[in-house]
Amino acid sequence: MELFYTAMRAKGEDAAVRLVALVKAWPLEWVYPDEKMLLQAGRLKASHRLSVADALVAAVARMRGATLVHKDPELENLRGQFELLSLPAREKR
């Protein structure tokens, strides 16, 4: 969702659809939220200042024991709860 709407805002719907198709071709495991994951995301959102998308991503990382790779300062509030890898912020143009 976040990939699509961000690309759509920047480049239009056709470009966003192409980008999603490109990413779906990558050798990744797609994770779709179930009730347990949604409740975990709700817990994280209730106790931290997170967007809905960030709460879902964090819930997946926590439940899968995965490292959450990000460049979102909001997610730094979760440091110590599971492994985070912060990427450098993009330079402003």
C-alpha positions in Angstrom: 0.0 0.0 0.0 2.7 2.5 1.0 4.8 1.7 -2.0 1.9 2.1 -4.3 0.5 5.4 -3.0 3.9 7.0 -2.6 4.8 6.1 -6.2 1.4 7.2 -7.4 1.7 10.6 -5.8 5.2 11.1 -7.3 4.8 9.6 -10.8 1.1 8.7 -11.4 -0.9 5.5 -11.3 0.7 3.8 -14.3 4.2 4.2 -12.9 3.0 3.0 -9.5 1.4 -0.1 -11.1 4.7 -0.8 -12.9 6.7 -0.4 -9.7 4.5 -2.8 -7.8 4.8 -5.3 -10.6 8.6 -5.0 -10.5 8.8 -5.4 -6.7 6.4 -8.4 -6.9 8.9 -10.1 -9.3 11.7 -9.9 -6.7 12.4 -13.2 -4.8 10.7 -12.1 -1.6 8.2 -13.7 0.7 5.0 -11.8 0.7 3.3 -11.6 4.1 -0.4 -10.9 4.4 -1.7 -9.9 7.8 -3.9 -12.3 9.7 -5.8 -11.5 12.9 -2.9 -12.2 15.2 -0.6 -9.8 13.2 -3.3 -7.1 13.1 -3.7 -7.3 16.9 0.1 -7.1 17.3 0.1 -4.0 15.1 -2.7 -2.5 17.1 -0.7 -3.0 20.3 2.3 -1.3 18.8 0.3 1.6 17.4 -1.5 2.0 20.8 1.8 2.3 22.7 4.0 4.2 20.2 3.5 7.0 17.7 3.4 5.0 14.5 1.5 5.2 11.3 -0.7 2.2 10.4 1.8 1.0 7.8 4.7 1.3 10.2 2.8 -0.6 12.9 2.1 -3.4 10.4 5.7 -3.6 9.3 6.9 -3.6 12.9 4.4 -6.3 13.8 5.7 -8.5 11.0 9.3 -8.0 12.1 8.5 -8.8 15.7 6.5 -11.9 15.0 9.0 -13.2 12.4 12.1 -12.4 14.5 13.3 -10.3 11.6 15.4 -7.2 11.5 13.4 -4.2 10.6 15.3 -2.2 8.0 14.1 1.4 7.7 14.9 5.1 7.4 11.8 6.3 9.4 12.6 8.2 12.6 9.2 7.1 14.0 10.5 3.5 14.1 13.4 4.4 16.3 10.9 4.4 19.2 10.9 0.6 18.9 14.6 0.2 19.4 15.3 -2.4 22.1 12.1 -4.4 21.4 13.5 -6.1 18.4 16.4 -5.6 16.0 16.4 -2.4 13.9 18.7 -1.4 11.1 18.5 2.3 10.3 19.4 3.4 6.8 20.7 6.9 6.2 18.1 9.5 5.4 17.8 10.7 1.9 19.4 14.0 1.2 16.9 16.8 0.7 16.8 18.3 -2.8 
